[in-house]
Amino acid sequence: MSANESTTPREAVVLAPGEGRSYPMGRIQAIFKADGDETASGYSISEWWLEPNTQGPGPHSHPEDDIFYVIEGTMSVLVGDVWTHASKGAFILVPGGVIHDFENRGSVRAGVLNLFVPGTFESHMPAIAQWYAQHPAGDVTVAATATTA
């Protein structure tokens, strides 16, 4: 072990379903399972839940990869200019710098497990939750065609 490596082990994280640090944002909810100190800032893992017929954050990009695994329902995910209706069990990797979005166009609640590298995403959540308090998520209005995954 080099002199720069820590010998202090991190604590295990064991959470029951629904547990974690919750950020309710009206029709959207984020539940952070691990981030920051828990992952030595290596990655962030969170659940994102959208009520039926709910818009997501809007098209955006960032330098980091964004990874989505659908855990319930069907989430419509934009990658570049292509929408995909991703059903339970679908996996989507959005490379850093690529425009993306997600929304629930369905009639049942939908959720994704999100992996974000590095593990510093949760630090942005208070500002994101505040933004949603001022700009509540609306109904999905786009009737664009999409592929199915």
C-alpha positions as CSV (number, residue, x, y, z in Angstrom):
1,M,0.0,0.0,0.0
2,S,1.4,3.4,-0.9
3,A,1.7,6.2,1.6
4,N,-1.2,8.1,-0.1
5,E,-3.7,5.2,0.3
6,S,-6.0,5.3,3.4
7,T,-6.1,2.2,5.6
8,T,-9.4,3.3,7.2
9,P,-12.1,1.1,5.6
10,R,-15.4,2.7,4.6
11,E,-18.6,1.7,6.3
12,A,-20.9,-0.7,4.5
13,V,-24.2,0.7,3.3
14,V,-27.3,-1.5,3.8
15,L,-30.7,0.0,3.1
16,A,-34.2,-1.5,3.0
17,P,-36.4,-0.8,-0.1
18,G,-37.3,2.9,-0.2
19,E,-34.6,4.0,2.3
20,G,-31.9,6.6,1.5
21,R,-31.7,10.3,1.5
22,S,-34.9,11.5,-0.2
23,Y,-35.4,14.6,-2.3
24,P,-39.1,15.0,-3.1
25,M,-39.7,17.3,-6.0
26,G,-43.4,17.2,-6.6
27,R,-44.1,14.5,-9.1
28,I,-40.5,13.5,-9.1
29,Q,-38.5,11.9,-6.2
30,A,-34.8,11.1,-6.0
31,I,-33.5,8.8,-3.3
32,F,-29.8,8.7,-2.9
33,K,-28.4,5.4,-1.8
34,A,-24.6,6.2,-1.8
35,D,-22.5,9.2,-2.8
36,G,-19.6,11.3,-1.6
37,D,-18.0,9.9,1.6
38,E,-19.8,6.5,1.2
39,T,-18.1,5.9,-2.1
40,A,-14.9,7.8,-1.6
41,S,-16.4,10.2,-4.2
42,G,-16.0,7.4,-6.8
43,Y,-19.7,7.2,-7.9
44,S,-23.2,8.1,-7.0
45,I,-26.2,5.7,-6.9
46,S,-29.7,7.0,-6.7
47,E,-33.3,6.1,-7.6
48,W,-35.4,8.5,-9.6
49,W,-39.1,8.1,-9.5
50,L,-41.6,9.8,-11.8
51,E,-45.3,9.8,-11.4
52,P,-47.4,8.9,-14.5
53,N,-47.3,11.3,-17.4
54,T,-44.5,13.4,-15.9
55,Q,-41.9,15.4,-17.6
56,G,-38.3,15.0,-16.5
57,P,-35.5,17.5,-16.2
58,G,-35.5,18.6,-19.8
59,P,-32.8,18.0,-22.4
60,H,-29.3,18.6,-20.9
61,S,-25.8,17.4,-21.0
62,H,-22.8,17.2,-18.7
63,P,-19.2,15.9,-19.0
64,E,-19.9,12.8,-16.9
65,D,-21.5,9.6,-18.1
66,D,-25.0,9.0,-16.9
67,I,-26.2,5.4,-16.5
68,F,-29.8,4.3,-16.1
69,Y,-31.3,0.9,-15.3
70,V,-35.1,0.8,-15.3
71,I,-36.4,-0.8,-12.1
72,E,-40.1,-0.3,-12.5
73,G,-42.5,0.8,-15.2
74,T,-41.4,2.2,-18.5
75,M,-39.1,5.3,-18.7
76,S,-38.8,7.2,-21.9
77,V,-35.2,8.3,-22.3
78,L,-33.8,10.7,-24.8
79,V,-30.2,10.1,-26.0
80,G,-29.1,12.6,-28.6
81,D,-32.2,13.0,-30.7
82,V,-33.7,9.5,-30.2
83,W,-36.3,8.6,-27.6
84,T,-36.4,5.1,-26.3
85,H,-39.3,3.6,-24.3
86,A,-37.2,1.6,-21.8
87,S,-39.1,-1.0,-19.8
88,K,-38.2,-2.7,-16.6
89,G,-34.7,-4.3,-16.9
90,A,-33.5,-2.0,-19.7
91,F,-30.1,-0.4,-19.4
92,I,-29.0,2.9,-21.0
93,L,-25.5,4.4,-20.9
94,V,-25.4,8.1,-21.9
95,P,-21.8,9.1,-22.6
96,G,-20.6,12.4,-21.2
97,G,-21.4,15.4,-23.4
98,V,-24.4,13.8,-25.0
99,I,-27.8,15.6,-24.8
100,H,-30.3,13.4,-22.8
101,D,-33.5,13.6,-20.8
102,F,-36.0,11.2,-19.2
103,E,-39.7,11.3,-18.6
104,N,-42.6,9.0,-17.7
105,R,-45.0,8.9,-20.6
106,G,-46.9,5.9,-19.1
107,S,-49.9,5.5,-16.9
108,V,-48.0,4.0,-13.9
109,R,-45.2,5.2,-11.7
110,A,-41.7,4.6,-13.3
111,G,-38.3,4.4,-11.7
112,V,-34.7,4.2,-12.7
113,L,-31.5,3.4,-10.8
114,N,-29.0,6.0,-11.7
115,L,-25.2,5.6,-11.6
116,F,-23.2,8.8,-11.9
117,V,-19.4,9.0,-11.9
118,P,-17.8,10.6,-10.0
119,G,-19.7,10.4,-6.7
120,T,-20.4,14.1,-6.1
121,F,-23.8,14.4,-7.7
122,E,-25.8,14.6,-4.5
123,S,-24.2,17.9,-3.6
124,H,-26.3,19.5,-6.4
125,M,-29.6,18.1,-5.0
126,P,-30.6,21.0,-2.7
127,A,-30.4,23.4,-5.7
128,I,-32.2,20.9,-8.0
129,A,-35.0,20.4,-5.4
130,Q,-35.4,24.2,-5.0
131,W,-35.6,24.6,-8.8
132,Y,-38.4,22.0,-8.9
133,A,-40.2,23.8,-6.1
134,Q,-40.3,26.9,-8.3
135,H,-40.8,25.1,-11.6
136,P,-43.0,22.0,-10.9
137,A,-42.7,19.1,-13.4
138,G,-45.5,19.3,-15.9
139,D,-47.4,16.7,-17.9
140,V,-45.7,15.1,-20.8
141,T,-46.9,16.8,-24.0
142,V,-44.6,15.3,-26.6
143,A,-46.1,12.6,-28.8
144,A,-42.8,11.8,-30.5
145,T,-42.1,8.3,-31.7
146,A,-39.6,6.2,-29.9
147,T,-37.9,2.9,-30.1
148,T,-38.5,0.2,-27.5
149,A,-35.9,-1.4,-25.2
